[in-house]
Amino acid sequence: MKLLVVGGGGREHALIKKLKENPSVTEVYALPGNGGIAADATCVDIGAKDIDGIVRFARENAIDFAVVAPDDPLVLGAVDALAEAGIPAFGPRANAAAIEGSKVFAKNLMKKYGIPTARYEVFDDAAAALAYLESAPIPTVIKADGLALGKGVIIATTRKEAQDAVRSMMEEHAFGASGDRIVIEEYLEGPEVSVLSFTDGKTIVPMVSSMDHKRAGDGDTGLNTGGMGTVAPNPYYTPAVAERCMQEIFLPTVRAMNAEGRTFRGCLYFGLMLTKDGPKVIEYNCRFGDPETQVVLPLLETDLLTVMQATVSGTLTPDLVRFRAGHACCVIMASEGYPAHYEKGYPITLPEEVLPSVYFAGAARKDGETVTAGGRVLGVTAVADTLADAVTAAYEKVGQIHFENAYFRHDIGARALKAEE
């Protein structure tokens, strides 16, 4: 069986490694992939947003099944285009991917169908937004409506920060057209939880929960990043919380999308805040999270390809998705300076035995070597029976990987360990 995976980061590397466990898989192509993924798939220099190029390649190479992993091609209709070409593809169609592609759509959906979320206002005029901020409660959260590489959300702790965020998005166009409309919403407090789920539009099966570490520095300091590490499961996500989320958030979201004529099939990601008033949705994503995927999939016992095929065909059942007991920890090794300015092009050295635990994100091949080619360079994951052992093992592996200007947080899992006490 020939597979195609669209994307080129750590998430895609994790998906590819898991998909290859199925014995029927004979070939995997990554479009575009990266220099590290090249050890596990044939990388093809076709960009993730080149929908015509992706479909052409899939046709010409008789691809049996495709996985569209990043948000941009999903929102642009990659799954629709592949389906029209007769190629089954995992991921939502464009009209369902709007649940991530437009913050305004997502917030209005939750309001209409009574799904718990933060109170909010929508603005398409900077002057009106700035006038609202004169008396709005602070802290507050400013969100660009469209996709912004995970960077279109500003948590403003002062009125000036909030005003600056509005001007940056709406007047200076920091995120292009994504900031033409914005959402200003209530700041929620409580533990954050990420829950990825498989859904075929009828059945929804949550995966193991996870805890992300978004700030660049130890102790959750510094700039927001795409994620400096993750652990799974999240100790705050108890069975009682999980059941409440299923009844109040997960099932209502699937039903709401059906009612809107936007049936969602694929991976639906719930970013949740466990507030004193109960769980509330911070955000939806229309795809696997990065780096959450790097801790969730190593705990998946059942076959990923089988689950994905059932999701596409509408035959998903809970018994198809089973996770092992235990814990996983992923530490991201980045380039010093990320997410601001950083240097790249440095050789990466690591022992062969560590490779199965490594998911490459920003890597390239140059003169026969794998070199750094991004801010987040790679993720290192360890699985163990206890969280403490998983954290220790992940950092032991990190210690065996070397490249110039390597940077990583030293406290991934610390919050979760404290919560377990």
C-alpha positions in Angstrom: 0.0 0.0 0.0 1.4 3.4 -1.0 0.8 6.3 1.4 1.2 10.1 1.0 1.6 12.4 4.1 1.3 16.1 3.5 3.5 18.3 5.7 7.1 18.5 6.9 7.4 18.8 10.6 7.7 16.7 13.8 4.0 15.9 13.8 4.3 14.5 10.3 7.3 12.4 11.3 5.4 10.9 14.2 2.5 10.1 11.9 4.8 8.5 9.3 6.6 6.3 11.9 3.3 5.1 13.3 1.7 4.5 9.9 4.8 2.4 8.9 4.0 -0.1 11.6 1.2 -1.5 9.4 2.7 -4.4 7.5 0.6 -3.6 4.3 2.4 -0.3 3.9 5.1 -0.6 1.2 5.9 3.1 0.5 5.4 6.4 2.2 5.9 9.8 0.5 6.2 13.0 2.5 5.3 16.3 0.7 7.5 18.1 1.3 8.9 16.3 4.4 12.3 17.3 5.7 15.9 16.1 6.0 15.2 14.0 9.1 11.9 12.5 7.8 13.9 11.3 4.7 15.1 8.3 6.7 11.5 7.1 7.0 9.8 8.3 3.8 10.6 9.5 0.3 10.5 13.3 0.5 9.1 15.1 -2.5 9.7 18.9 -3.0 6.0 19.8 -3.3 4.8 22.4 -0.8 1.9 21.6 1.6 -0.2 24.4 0.1 0.3 23.3 -3.5 -3.0 21.5 -3.8 -2.8 20.9 -7.5 0.8 19.6 -7.2 -0.3 17.2 -4.3 -3.2 15.8 -6.3 -1.1 15.5 -9.5 1.6 13.6 -7.6 -1.0 11.3 -5.9 -2.5 10.4 -9.2 0.8 9.9 -11.1 2.1 7.6 -8.3 -1.1 5.6 -7.7 -1.3 6.6 -4.0 -3.8 4.4 -2.1 -4.3 6.6 0.9 -3.3 10.2 1.9 -3.0 12.0 5.2 -3.3 15.8 5.2 -1.7 16.8 8.4 -1.2 20.7 8.6 -4.0 23.3 8.9 -3.3 25.3 5.8 -3.9 22.6 3.2 -7.0 21.4 5.0 -8.5 24.9 5.1 -7.5 25.3 1.4 -9.4 22.1 0.4 -6.7 19.5 0.0 -9.0 16.6 1.2 -11.8 17.8 -1.1 -9.4 17.8 -4.1 -7.9 14.4 -3.3 -11.4 12.9 -2.9 -12.5 14.3 -6.2 -9.5 12.6 -7.8 -10.6 9.3 -6.2 -7.9 9.2 -3.5 -9.2 8.5 0.0 -7.7 11.2 2.4 -7.7 11.5 6.1 -8.7 15.0 7.3 -11.7 17.3 7.2 -13.0 18.9 4.1 -12.6 22.6 3.7 -16.0 23.5 5.0 -15.4 21.6 8.2 -11.8 22.8 8.6 -13.3 26.2 9.1 -13.6 25.2 12.8 -9.9 26.1 13.0 -9.6 28.3 9.9 -11.9 31.0 11.4 -11.9 31.8 15.1 -15.1 33.8 14.5 -16.9 30.8 13.0 -15.8 28.6 15.9 -16.9 31.1 18.6 -20.2 31.7 16.9 -20.8 27.9 16.6 -20.2 27.4 20.3 -22.5 30.3 21.2 -25.3 29.0 18.9 -25.1 25.4 20.2 -24.4 26.2 23.9 -20.9 24.7 24.0 -19.0 26.2 27.0 -16.3 28.8 26.0 -15.0 32.2 27.0 -17.3 35.3 26.5 -16.2 37.2 23.4 -16.8 40.1 21.0 -15.9 40.2 17.2 -14.5 43.2 15.5 -13.7 44.1 11.9 -12.8 47.7 12.6 -9.7 48.7 14.6 -11.3 51.9 16.1 -14.3 49.9 17.4 -12.0 47.3 18.9 -9.8 49.9 20.6 -12.9 51.7 22.0 -14.1 48.4 23.4 -10.8 47.9 25.1 -11.1 51.1 27.0 -13.4 49.4 29.5 -12.9 45.7 28.8 -11.7 43.5 31.7 -7.9 42.9 31.8 -6.2 40.5 31.2 -7.9 39.7 27.9 -7.2 37.6 24.9 -6.9 38.9 21.3 -7.2 36.4 18.5 -6.7 36.9 14.7 -9.6 35.3 12.9 -7.6 33.3 10.4 -4.6 31.0 10.5 -1.4 32.6 11.7 1.1 29.7 12.2 -0.1 29.3 15.8 1.0 32.8 16.6 -2.3 34.8 16.1 -3.2 34.7 19.8 -2.1 37.4 22.3 -2.7 37.2 26.0 -2.7 40.8 27.0 -2.0 41.4 30.7 -2.2 45.2 30.4 -4.5 47.6 28.5 -1.6 48.8 26.5 -0.6 45.3 25.4 -4.2 44.7 24.3 -4.2 47.9 22.3 -0.8 47.1 20.8 -2.1 43.7 19.8 -5.1 45.1 18.0 -3.0 47.7 16.1 -0.5 45.0 15.2 -3.2 42.7 13.8 -5.6 45.1 12.2 -3.5 48.2 11.2 -0.1 46.8 10.7 -1.3 43.5 9.3 1.2 41.4 11.2 -0.7 38.2 10.2 -1.9 39.4 6.8 -5.6 39.0 6.0 -5.9 36.7 9.0 -6.1 39.8 11.3 -8.7 41.7 9.3 -11.2 40.4 11.8 -10.4 39.7 15.4 -11.9 38.1 18.5 -11.5 39.8 21.9 -12.4 37.3 24.6 -12.5 36.7 28.3 -9.3 35.5 29.9 -9.9 32.1 31.4 -7.9 30.6 34.3 -7.2 26.9 35.2 -5.2 24.0 34.0 -5.0 23.6 30.2 -5.6 20.3 28.5 -5.2 19.2 24.9 -7.4 16.3 23.7 -7.1 15.0 20.2 -9.9 12.9 18.9 -10.8 10.7 15.9 -14.3 11.3 14.5 -16.1 10.0 11.4 -18.8 12.6 11.8 -21.0 10.2 13.9 -18.7 8.6 16.4 -16.1 10.5 18.3 -13.2 8.7 20.1 -10.9 10.8 22.2 -7.2 10.0 22.3 -5.1 10.1 25.5 -4.9 13.7 26.9 -1.8 15.8 26.9 -0.2 18.9 28.5 1.7 21.3 26.2 4.5 23.7 27.3 4.2 26.8 25.1 6.6 29.3 26.6 10.2 29.4 25.5 11.8 29.5 28.9 11.9 27.3 32.1 9.1 28.1 34.5 6.8 29.1 31.7 8.6 32.3 31.0 9.6 34.0 27.7 7.8 34.2 24.4 5.0 31.9 23.2 6.3 29.2 20.9 4.7 26.4 18.9 5.4 24.2 21.9 8.6 23.3 23.7 7.4 19.9 24.9 4.5 17.8 26.0 3.5 15.0 28.4 0.7 12.5 28.2 -1.7 11.8 29.9 -2.5 15.1 31.5 -3.0 14.5 35.3 -5.7 17.2 35.5 -7.9 15.3 33.0 -9.6 12.8 35.3 -12.2 10.3 34.2 -14.9 12.6 35.7 -13.6 15.5 33.7 -13.4 13.4 30.6 -17.0 12.3 30.8 -18.2 15.9 31.3 -16.2 17.0 28.3 -17.7 14.2 26.2 -21.3 15.2 27.1 -20.9 19.0 27.2 -18.2 19.6 24.5 -17.2 16.7 22.3 -20.5 15.2 21.2 -22.2 18.6 21.0 -19.5 19.9 18.7 -19.8 16.9 16.3 -23.6 17.4 16.3 -23.3 21.1 15.8 -21.0 20.6 12.7 -23.5 18.1 11.3 -26.4 20.5 11.9 -24.4 23.2 10.0 -23.9 20.9 7.0 -20.2 20.7 7.8 -19.7 17.1 8.9 -16.2 16.7 10.4 -14.2 13.6 9.6 -10.6 13.4 10.8 -8.7 14.5 13.9 -10.6 17.1 15.9 -8.4 18.8 18.5 -9.9 20.3 21.6 -7.9 22.9 23.5 -9.6 23.1 26.9 -9.3 25.1 30.1 -10.5 23.5 33.3 -12.0 26.5 35.0 -13.8 26.7 38.4 -17.0 26.7 36.4 -16.1 23.5 34.5 -14.3 22.7 31.2 -14.4 25.3 28.5 -13.1 25.4 24.9 -10.2 27.7 24.3 -9.7 26.6 20.7 -10.5 23.9 18.1 -7.9 22.6 15.7 -8.9 20.6 12.6 -5.8 18.3 12.8 -3.3 16.6 15.0 -1.4 19.0 17.3 2.3 19.5 17.2 4.0 18.5 19.5 1.1 16.7 21.2 1.1 14.0 18.4 4.7 13.1 19.5 3.4 11.9 22.9 -0.1 10.6 22.0 0.9 8.3 19.1 3.7 6.4 20.9 1.0 5.4 23.4 -1.4 4.1 20.7 -1.6 0.3 20.8 -3.9 -0.2 17.9 -3.1 0.4 14.2 -3.2 4.0 13.1 -3.8 3.3 9.4 -6.8 1.1 10.3 -8.3 3.8 12.5 -7.7 6.5 9.8 -9.4 4.4 7.1 -12.4 3.8 9.4 -12.6 7.5 10.0 -12.7 8.2 6.3 -15.2 5.5 5.5 -17.6 6.3 8.4 -17.0 3.0 10.2 -15.2 4.2 13.3 -15.9 2.4 16.5 -14.4 2.9 20.0 -12.8 -0.5 20.1 -10.5 0.4 17.2 -8.7 2.9 19.3 -6.8 1.6 22.3 -4.0 3.2 24.3 -1.4 1.5 26.5 -1.2 2.3 30.2 1.8 4.5 31.0 3.2 7.9 30.2 5.1 9.7 27.5 7.3 12.8 27.6 8.5 14.8 24.6 11.3 17.4 24.9 11.7 19.8 22.0 15.3 20.7 21.0 15.3 24.1 19.4 17.7 26.6 17.9 18.9 29.2 20.5 16.8 32.4 20.0 13.6 30.7 18.8 10.9 31.9 18.3 12.7 35.1 17.4 16.0 35.2 15.5 18.1 32.1 15.3 20.9 30.6 13.2 20.6 27.4 11.2 22.7 25.0 9.1 24.5 23.2 12.0 25.2 19.4 11.8 23.1 17.2 14.1 24.8 14.3 15.7 23.1 11.5 17.6 23.7 7.7 18.2 21.8 5.3 16.0 19.9 3.8 19.0 18.2 7.1 19.8 16.8 7.6 16.3 13.5 5.7 16.9 12.7 8.2 19.7 13.4 11.3 17.5 10.9 13.3 15.4 12.6 15.8 13.1 10.9 19.1 12.6 13.4 21.7 11.3 16.1 19.6 9.6 17.6 19.4 6.1 20.2 17.3 4.3 23.4 19.0 3.3 26.6 17.4 2.0 25.5 14.0 3.3 24.7 15.4 6.8 21.5 16.2 8.6 21.6 19.9 9.6 19.4 22.3 11.5 16.9 24.1 9.3 14.4 25.7 11.7 13.5 27.0 15.1 12.1 23.8 16.5 14.7 21.3 15.3 13.5 18.0 16.7 11.5 16.3 19.5 12.7 13.5 21.7 10.1 11.2 23.1 10.3 8.5 25.8 7.6 6.2 27.1 7.6 4.6 30.5 5.2 3.2 33.2 5.5 6.4 35.3 5.6 10.0 34.3 8.8 10.5 36.3 10.5 7.7 34.5 9.3 9.0 31.1 10.7 12.5 31.8 14.0 11.1 33.0 14.4 8.9 30.0 13.5 11.7 27.6 16.2 14.0 29.0 18.7 11.2 29.0 18.1 10.9 25.2 18.4 14.7 24.8 21.8 14.5 26.4 23.0 12.2 23.6 22.0 14.6 20.8 24.2 17.5 19.8 24.2 20.5 17.5 25.6 24.0 17.8 23.2 26.5 19.5 20.9 23.7 20.8 18.3 25.0 23.3 15.7 23.2 25.3 13.6 23.6 28.4 14.7 21.7 31.5 11.3 21.5 33.2 9.1 19.6 30.7 6.7 17.6 32.9 7.4 19.4 36.1 3.9 20.9 36.4 2.4 17.5 35.7 4.6 15.8 38.3 3.5 18.4 40.8 -0.1 17.7 40.0 0.4 14.0 40.6 1.6 14.6 44.1 
